[in-house]
């Protein structure tokens, strides 16, 4: 069987090999990640809403559905899988209670910088 598969691949042209590769990707439910996950984007927007006077730096955090939190949102760093793994809120003038449960959807969050704030 293995020899037959190798021979079949050698006899295929470029188009056939490309079509075969695409078919295999769909068979294994291949997923390409484009941007951040919706629940993570929404969590970050809820966090933004917590600010009485949001710092201008997070003006890049847009509520527009096409806005990607992995693409140029200040302080947000995502991995290749589109998951937020680092969030820097340093010097954001946070000076009240901070509801950390807002960040629960950020399941891959590994770094959280809250330095130079007065969080209670």
Secondary structure, DSSP 8 states (H G I E B T S, - for coil): -HHHHHHHHHH--HHHHHHHHHHHHHHTT-----S--HHHHHHHHHHHHH-SS--GGGGG---STT--TTSS-TTEEE-TTS-EEEEE-TTS---S---GGGGGG-TT--EEE--S----
